Amino acid sequence: MKYLLGGENEKVYLNSKMLNRHGIIAGATGTGKTITLKVISEMLNNDGINTFITDVKGDIMSLAENGERNNKIDERIEKLGLDDYQVDSFPVEIFDIYKKGVPLRASVTDIGPVLLSKMLGLNEVQSGVIDVMYKIADENGLKLIDFKDLKIMLKYMADFSSDISSKYGNVAKQSINAIQRTLIRFENEGAIDFFGEPSFDVDDLLVKNGEKGTANILNCTELYLNSKMYQSLVIYLLSQIFTSLDEVGDLDKPRLVLFLDEAHLIFKDLNKKMLENIVTIIKLIRSKGVGIFFVTQNPKDIPEEILSQLSNRIEHALRAYTPNEIKNVKYAADSFRKNPNFDSEKAILNLKTGEALVSTLNEDGEPSIAEITLIRPPMSKIGMIDSAVFNDIVNNSDFNKKYKEPIDRESAYEILSERYIQINKEMESEKAEKEAQKEYRTKQNQKKRNEGMADKVIKRVFSAFTYQIGKTVARDIMNTLKKKL
């Protein structure tokens, strides 16, 4: 199956069988990347293929509404000879972690220590603490599900840091305190609802409601502002799709195509190990019947190891004013198979809005020569989705029924809370016992003091009494002697 992407004289097509060889949509702001993304998603949805799209600006969700013809669209239809063009809308599901869509969640265990550390922006030492936390939880049967579990585990580690350090190596209380402060910031950003159950099942991305494929859209209008969270979530979803879907080999058309906007954020500050993992996923996920399109401003934003895997290339205009920007244009031009009829570098600089330099794979997997291509207009609405349509999609989604209410089963929070209750009871009992012993000693000491005072009084009284008797006896003796004399 071929999908007409555009082209006035030389028609340019995307080959359905080659979409799992991935692609890139690049170009400066305002050059037409979003429209191109929508056009490709529409063609795939029309052919029964599901898509997954990260919507950063909020203008992809309008796939759910019919487009409106105007002079510009009519002009382009005429140029491209699209006699069968008609406005249309497409099945859409909207997900979000900030309550502006069907809730998308994952348990702390599912995320894992590496991505959790990435989400929180932790340094190497603090990441080591998170590694230990997961190990303690695993060895003690403590399920890490939601944010409460994360907080109480760190409290537990802080309270018993000496014991933990003796078993797992140095776990500094200062590092734990720093992570706890990070959690406060994370909580203030409103991202804590992401952690929990039911965890998102990536198999749901393959569900269709009719002949058309569904555009599964992750609402990133707020998520995008937290770049580390956006990066970690996209990597998590990529990993889940890769590990969860079964092998299907090369199909005539993919089961799922992903469009990942602002792709430069996905690769920002990645360590070597994590980048290698993503490269492996990109290479092998094609056998799962999955294609990926990275959407970004400049091809330079994508690591070379990834870029070399992206065979379908769509380059909108780039702006070049500085020596470095000129190098970027040359880099983009050199990634295309040269067309003898024009200079690719000059073409990229002079492309109009809605035009792109395009190279796709033919049925034999060979890249076509670069063509300057006027992209066909979308059939759906251009711009933001109507709020009433948005609410209707979310509220009536079968996935909303599945994911709306969180499940709070027994986990680390409940188990450790019970332990703390027992510890507090033991401490209270010990305190009461110490108080009782203290009170007993006080009474005994008071008794001794009282007895000592009584003895002193008796001695004084006895001493005075003896003295008085002595005086009386002595006086009587003296009187007797006087009488004898």
C-alpha positions as CSV (number, residue, x, y, z in Angstrom):
1,M,0.0,0.0,0.0
2,K,1.3,3.5,-0.9
3,Y,0.2,6.7,0.8
4,L,0.4,9.9,-1.2
5,L,2.4,12.4,0.8
6,G,2.4,15.1,-1.8
7,G,4.3,16.4,-4.8
8,E,3.1,18.6,-7.8
9,N,4.9,17.0,-10.7
10,E,6.8,14.1,-9.1
11,K,4.4,12.3,-6.7
12,V,5.9,11.2,-3.4
13,Y,4.6,8.2,-1.5
14,L,5.2,6.5,1.8
15,N,5.4,2.8,1.4
16,S,3.3,1.0,4.1
17,K,5.7,-2.0,4.2
18,M,8.7,0.3,4.9
19,L,7.1,2.4,7.7
20,N,8.7,0.1,10.3
21,R,12.1,1.3,9.0
22,H,11.2,4.5,10.9
23,G,11.5,8.1,9.9
24,I,12.2,11.7,10.9
25,I,10.1,14.9,10.4
26,A,12.4,17.9,10.9
27,G,12.2,21.7,10.3
28,A,12.3,25.1,12.0
29,T,9.3,26.3,13.9
30,G,6.4,27.2,11.7
31,T,7.5,25.4,8.6
32,G,4.8,22.7,8.7
33,K,6.0,19.8,10.8
34,T,2.7,19.4,12.7
35,I,0.6,19.4,9.5
36,T,2.9,16.7,8.0
37,L,2.6,14.6,11.1
38,K,-1.2,14.9,11.0
39,V,-1.4,14.1,7.3
40,I,0.6,10.9,7.8
41,S,-1.4,9.9,10.8
42,E,-4.6,10.4,8.8
43,M,-3.5,8.2,6.0
44,L,-2.5,5.5,8.3
45,N,-5.7,5.7,10.3
46,N,-7.7,5.6,7.1
47,D,-5.9,2.3,6.3
48,G,-6.7,0.8,9.7
49,I,-3.4,1.5,11.3
50,N,-3.2,2.8,14.9
51,T,-0.9,5.6,15.8
52,F,0.5,7.0,19.0
53,I,1.4,10.7,19.1
54,T,2.9,13.0,21.8
55,D,1.0,16.2,21.4
56,V,3.2,19.0,22.8
57,K,1.3,22.1,21.5
58,G,-2.2,20.6,21.8
59,D,-2.9,20.9,18.0
60,I,-2.8,17.2,17.2
61,M,-5.9,16.3,19.2
62,S,-8.0,18.1,16.6
63,L,-7.7,15.0,14.4
64,A,-11.0,14.2,16.1
65,E,-12.8,17.0,14.2
66,N,-13.6,17.5,10.5
67,G,-11.5,20.0,8.7
68,E,-12.8,23.1,7.0
69,R,-12.0,24.0,3.4
70,N,-10.6,27.5,2.6
71,N,-8.9,29.2,-0.2
72,K,-5.4,28.0,0.8
73,I,-6.5,24.4,1.1
74,D,-8.4,24.6,-2.2
75,E,-5.4,26.0,-3.9
76,R,-3.2,23.2,-2.6
77,I,-5.8,20.6,-3.6
78,E,-5.7,22.0,-7.1
79,K,-1.9,22.0,-7.3
80,L,-1.7,18.4,-6.2
81,G,-4.6,17.2,-8.2
82,L,-6.4,15.7,-5.2
83,D,-9.8,15.1,-6.9
84,D,-10.9,12.7,-4.2
85,Y,-10.1,15.1,-1.3
86,Q,-12.7,15.5,1.4
87,V,-12.7,16.7,5.0
88,D,-12.8,14.0,7.6
89,S,-12.3,13.2,11.3
90,F,-10.6,10.2,13.0
91,P,-11.0,8.1,16.1
92,V,-9.0,9.6,18.9
93,E,-8.1,8.6,22.4
94,I,-6.5,11.2,24.7
95,F,-4.2,10.2,27.6
96,D,-2.5,12.4,30.2
97,I,-0.8,12.2,33.5
98,Y,-2.1,15.6,34.7
99,K,-5.9,14.7,34.7
100,K,-6.5,16.3,31.3
101,G,-7.3,13.0,29.5
102,V,-7.6,9.3,30.4
103,P,-5.2,8.8,33.3
104,L,-1.9,7.2,32.3
105,R,-0.2,5.5,35.2
106,A,2.7,3.3,36.0
107,S,3.8,1.7,39.3
108,V,7.1,2.7,40.8
109,T,8.2,-0.9,40.3
110,D,7.4,-0.7,36.6
111,I,9.4,2.5,36.1
112,G,12.5,1.0,37.7
113,P,15.4,2.7,39.4
114,V,17.1,4.1,36.4
115,L,14.2,5.9,34.9
116,L,12.9,7.0,38.4
117,S,16.3,8.6,39.0
118,K,16.1,10.3,35.6
119,M,12.6,11.6,36.4
120,L,13.7,13.1,39.7
121,G,16.9,14.5,38.2
122,L,19.1,12.7,40.7
123,N,22.9,12.7,40.7
124,E,25.0,9.5,40.8
125,V,25.1,9.1,44.5
126,Q,21.4,9.7,44.9
127,S,20.7,7.2,42.1
128,G,22.7,4.7,44.1
129,V,20.3,5.2,47.1
130,I,17.3,4.6,44.7
131,D,19.0,1.3,43.6
132,V,19.3,0.2,47.3
133,M,15.7,1.2,47.9
134,Y,14.5,-1.1,45.1
135,K,16.7,-3.9,46.4
136,I,15.3,-3.6,50.0
137,A,11.8,-3.6,48.7
138,D,12.4,-6.7,46.5
139,E,14.1,-8.6,49.3
140,N,11.4,-7.8,51.8
141,G,8.3,-8.3,49.6
142,L,7.4,-4.6,49.7
143,K,5.5,-3.6,46.6
144,L,6.4,-0.2,45.2
145,I,3.2,1.1,43.5
146,D,2.4,4.7,44.2
147,F,4.0,7.9,45.6
148,K,3.1,7.0,49.2
149,D,5.3,3.9,48.8
150,L,8.2,5.9,47.5
151,K,8.0,8.4,50.4
152,I,7.7,5.9,53.2
153,M,10.5,3.8,51.8
154,L,12.8,6.8,51.9
155,K,11.6,7.6,55.5
156,Y,12.4,4.0,56.5
157,M,15.8,4.2,54.9
158,A,16.5,7.5,56.7
159,D,15.4,6.2,60.1
160,F,17.5,3.0,59.8
161,S,20.3,4.3,57.6
162,S,23.0,2.8,59.9
163,D,21.6,-0.7,59.7
164,I,21.1,-0.4,55.9
165,S,24.6,1.0,55.4
166,S,26.1,-2.0,57.2
167,K,24.4,-4.4,54.8
168,Y,24.3,-2.5,51.5
169,G,27.2,-0.1,51.8
170,N,27.2,3.6,52.7
171,V,23.7,5.1,52.4
172,A,24.2,8.6,53.6
173,K,21.3,10.2,55.4
174,Q,22.1,13.5,53.6
175,S,21.5,11.9,50.2
176,I,18.2,10.5,51.4
177,N,17.2,13.9,52.7
178,A,18.1,15.5,49.4
179,I,15.9,12.9,47.5
180,Q,13.0,13.6,50.0
181,R,13.3,17.4,49.1
182,T,13.2,16.5,45.4
183,L,9.9,14.5,46.1
184,I,8.4,17.7,47.6
185,R,9.2,19.6,44.4
186,F,7.9,16.7,42.3
187,E,4.7,16.7,44.4
188,N,4.2,20.4,43.9
189,E,4.5,19.9,40.1
190,G,1.5,17.7,40.3
191,A,3.2,14.7,38.7
192,I,2.6,12.2,41.5
193,D,-0.7,10.9,40.1
194,F,1.5,9.2,37.4
195,F,2.6,6.6,39.9
196,G,-0.1,4.1,40.7
197,E,-2.4,1.4,39.4
198,P,-3.9,0.3,37.2
199,S,-0.7,0.6,35.1
200,F,-1.2,1.5,31.5
201,D,-1.3,-1.6,29.2
202,V,0.4,-0.8,26.0
203,D,-1.6,-3.5,24.2
204,D,-4.5,-0.9,24.4
205,L,-2.6,1.1,21.8
206,L,-3.6,-1.6,19.3
207,V,-7.3,-1.5,20.1
208,K,-9.6,-0.2,17.2
209,N,-13.2,0.8,17.3
210,G,-14.2,0.2,13.7
211,E,-12.4,0.0,10.3
212,K,-10.3,3.1,10.9
213,G,-7.2,3.0,13.0
214,T,-7.2,5.1,16.3
215,A,-4.9,8.0,17.0
216,N,-3.8,7.5,20.6
217,I,-2.7,10.9,21.7
218,L,-0.6,11.7,24.8
219,N,-1.6,15.2,25.9
220,C,1.8,16.7,26.6
221,T,0.8,20.4,26.9
222,E,1.7,20.4,30.6
223,L,4.0,17.4,30.7
224,Y,6.3,19.1,28.2
225,L,7.1,21.7,30.8
226,N,8.7,19.0,32.9
227,S,11.4,17.9,30.4
228,K,12.9,15.2,32.6
229,M,9.4,13.7,33.1
230,Y,8.6,13.9,29.4
231,Q,11.9,12.2,28.5
232,S,11.5,9.4,31.1
233,L,7.9,8.7,30.2
234,V,8.6,8.4,26.5
235,I,11.5,6.1,27.1
236,Y,9.4,4.1,29.5
237,L,6.6,3.7,26.9
238,L,9.1,2.7,24.2
239,S,10.5,0.1,26.5
240,Q,7.1,-1.2,27.4
241,I,6.0,-1.4,23.8
242,F,9.2,-3.2,22.8
243,T,9.0,-5.8,25.7
244,S,5.2,-6.3,25.6
245,L,4.4,-6.8,22.0
246,D,5.0,-10.1,20.3
247,E,7.2,-10.7,17.3
248,V,5.4,-10.5,13.9
249,G,8.2,-10.0,11.4
250,D,7.9,-7.8,8.4
251,L,4.2,-7.1,7.7
252,D,2.6,-5.5,4.6
253,K,1.7,-2.6,6.9
254,P,2.7,-1.8,10.6
255,R,0.4,-2.5,13.5
256,L,1.4,0.8,15.2
257,V,3.3,3.9,14.3
258,L,4.7,6.3,16.9
259,F,5.2,10.0,16.4
260,L,7.4,11.5,19.1
261,D,7.5,15.3,19.1
262,E,10.3,17.4,20.5
263,A,12.5,14.4,20.1
264,H,15.6,16.3,21.2
265,L,14.3,16.1,24.8
266,I,14.3,12.3,24.6
267,F,18.1,12.2,24.1
268,K,19.1,15.0,26.3
269,D,21.9,14.1,28.8
270,L,21.5,10.4,28.3
271,N,24.3,8.2,29.6
272,K,26.0,5.7,27.3
273,K,24.1,2.7,28.7
274,M,20.6,4.2,28.2
275,L,21.4,5.5,24.7
276,E,22.6,2.0,23.8
277,N,19.3,0.5,25.1
278,I,17.3,3.0,23.0
279,V,19.4,2.2,19.9
280,T,18.7,-1.5,20.5
281,I,14.9,-0.8,20.8
282,I,14.9,1.2,17.6
283,K,16.7,-1.5,15.7
284,L,14.6,-4.4,16.9
285,I,11.1,-2.9,17.4
286,R,10.5,-3.1,13.7
287,S,10.0,-6.9,14.1
288,K,7.1,-6.1,16.4
289,G,5.3,-4.4,13.6
290,V,6.1,-0.9,15.0
291,G,7.4,2.2,13.2
292,I,8.7,5.3,14.9
293,F,8.9,8.9,13.5
294,F,10.9,11.4,15.5
295,V,9.8,15.0,15.1
296,T,12.3,17.7,15.9
297,Q,13.7,21.0,14.6
298,N,17.1,19.8,13.4
299,P,18.4,16.3,12.5
300,K,21.4,17.1,14.6
301,D,19.1,16.8,17.6
302,I,19.1,13.1,17.1
303,P,22.1,11.0,18.0
304,E,23.9,9.6,14.9
305,E,23.3,6.0,16.1
306,I,19.5,6.7,16.0
307,L,19.5,8.9,12.9
308,S,21.1,6.2,10.8
309,Q,18.0,4.0,11.6
310,L,15.5,6.5,10.3
311,S,14.9,5.7,6.6
312,N,11.9,7.9,5.7
313,R,13.1,11.5,5.8
314,I,11.0,14.6,5.7
315,E,13.0,17.9,6.0
316,H,11.1,21.2,6.2
317,A,12.9,24.5,5.9
318,L,15.8,25.3,8.2
319,R,17.1,28.8,9.0
320,A,20.8,29.5,9.0
321,Y,22.4,32.7,10.2
322,T,25.4,31.6,12.1
323,P,28.3,29.3,11.0
324,N,27.0,26.5,13.3
325,E,23.5,26.8,11.8
326,I,25.0,26.6,8.3
327,K,26.8,23.4,9.3
328,N,23.5,22.0,10.5
329,V,21.9,22.7,7.1
330,K,24.7,20.9,5.4
331,Y,24.4,18.0,7.8
332,A,20.7,17.7,7.0
333,A,21.3,17.9,3.2
334,D,24.0,15.3,3.3
335,S,21.6,12.8,4.9
336,F,19.6,12.7,1.6
337,R,20.3,10.8,-1.6
338,K,21.2,13.7,-3.9
339,N,18.9,14.8,-6.7
340,P,20.9,16.0,-9.8
341,N,18.3,18.6,-10.6
342,F,18.9,20.8,-7.5
343,D,21.2,21.6,-4.6
344,S,19.7,20.0,-1.5
345,E,21.4,22.5,0.8
346,K,20.0,25.5,-1.0
347,A,16.6,23.8,-1.3
348,I,16.4,23.3,2.5
349,L,17.1,27.0,3.1
350,N,14.5,28.1,0.5
351,L,11.6,25.7,1.2
352,K,8.2,27.4,1.7
353,T,5.9,26.6,4.5
354,G,4.2,23.3,3.7
355,E,7.1,22.2,1.5
356,A,9.7,19.6,2.4
357,L,12.6,17.8,1.1
358,V,11.5,14.1,1.1
359,S,13.2,10.8,0.6
360,T,11.3,7.5,1.3
361,L,12.0,3.8,0.9
362,N,10.7,2.0,-2.1
363,E,9.4,-1.6,-2.0
364,D,12.9,-3.0,-2.2
365,G,14.0,-0.9,0.8
366,E,16.1,1.5,-1.4
367,P,16.0,5.3,-0.5
368,S,14.5,7.5,-3.2
369,I,16.4,10.5,-4.4
370,A,15.4,13.7,-2.6
371,E,12.3,15.5,-3.9
372,I,11.0,19.0,-3.1
373,T,7.5,18.1,-2.1
374,L,4.4,20.2,-1.5
375,I,2.7,18.3,1.4
376,R,-1.0,17.5,0.9
377,P,-3.5,19.3,3.2
378,P,-4.9,17.5,6.2
379,M,-8.5,16.3,6.2
380,S,-9.1,17.1,9.8
381,K,-9.3,20.4,11.6
382,I,-6.2,22.6,11.7
383,G,-5.7,24.1,15.2
384,M,-6.9,23.3,18.7
385,I,-9.6,20.8,19.5
386,D,-12.9,22.2,20.7
387,S,-13.3,21.8,24.5
388,A,-16.7,20.1,24.2
389,V,-15.3,17.6,21.8
390,F,-12.3,17.0,24.0
391,N,-14.5,16.4,27.1
392,D,-16.8,14.1,25.1
393,I,-13.8,12.0,23.9
394,V,-12.3,11.6,27.4
395,N,-15.6,11.0,29.3
396,N,-17.0,8.5,26.9
397,S,-13.8,6.5,26.3
398,D,-13.8,2.9,27.3
399,F,-10.3,3.4,28.5
400,N,-11.5,6.1,30.9
401,K,-13.8,3.4,32.5
402,K,-10.7,1.1,32.8
403,Y,-8.2,3.6,34.1
404,K,-10.1,6.5,35.7
405,E,-10.3,5.1,39.3
406,P,-7.0,4.3,40.9
407,I,-6.5,1.0,42.7
408,D,-4.9,1.2,46.1
409,R,-3.9,-2.3,47.2
410,E,-1.6,-3.3,50.0
411,S,2.0,-2.2,49.3
412,A,5.0,-0.8,51.0
413,Y,3.1,2.1,52.5
414,E,0.5,-0.1,54.3
415,I,3.1,-2.7,55.5
416,L,5.7,-0.1,56.8
417,S,2.9,2.0,58.3
418,E,1.9,-1.0,60.3
419,R,5.5,-1.6,61.4
420,Y,5.8,2.0,62.4
421,I,2.6,1.6,64.5
422,Q,4.2,-1.4,66.2
423,I,7.5,0.5,66.7
424,N,5.6,3.4,68.2
425,K,3.7,1.1,70.5
426,E,6.9,-0.6,71.6
427,M,8.5,2.8,72.1
428,E,5.4,4.0,74.1
429,S,5.5,0.9,76.2
430,E,9.2,1.3,76.8
431,K,8.7,4.9,77.7
432,A,5.9,4.0,80.1
433,E,8.1,1.4,81.7
434,K,10.9,3.9,82.1
435,E,8.5,6.4,83.5
436,A,7.2,3.8,86.0
437,Q,10.7,2.9,87.0
438,K,11.6,6.5,87.4
439,E,8.5,7.1,89.5
440,Y,9.3,4.1,91.7
441,R,12.8,5.3,92.2
442,T,11.5,8.8,93.0
443,K,9.1,7.3,95.6
444,Q,11.9,5.2,97.1
445,N,14.2,8.1,97.3
446,Q,11.5,10.2,98.9
447,K,10.8,7.4,101.4
448,K,14.4,7.2,102.3
449,R,14.6,10.9,102.7
450,N,11.5,10.9,104.9
451,E,12.9,8.0,107.0
452,G,16.1,9.9,107.4
453,M,14.3,13.0,108.5
454,A,12.3,11.0,111.1
455,D,15.4,9.4,112.5
456,K,17.0,12.8,112.9
457,V,13.9,14.2,114.7
458,I,13.8,11.2,117.0
459,K,17.5,11.5,117.7
460,R,17.1,15.2,118.4
461,V,14.1,14.6,120.7
462,F,15.8,11.7,122.4
463,S,18.9,13.7,122.9
464,A,17.0,16.6,124.3
465,F,15.0,14.2,126.5
466,T,18.1,12.6,127.8
467,Y,19.7,15.9,128.4
468,Q,16.6,17.0,130.4
469,I,16.6,13.8,132.5
470,G,20.3,14.2,133.1
471,K,19.8,17.8,134.3
472,T,16.9,16.7,136.6
473,V,19.0,13.8,138.1
474,A,22.0,16.0,138.6
475,R,19.8,18.6,140.3
476,D,18.3,16.0,142.6
477,I,21.7,14.7,143.6
478,M,23.0,18.2,144.4
479,N,20.0,18.9,146.5
480,T,20.5,15.6,148.4
481,L,24.2,16.5,149.1
482,K,23.3,19.9,150.3
483,K,20.8,18.5,152.8
484,K,23.5,16.1,154.2
485,L,25.8,18.9,154.7
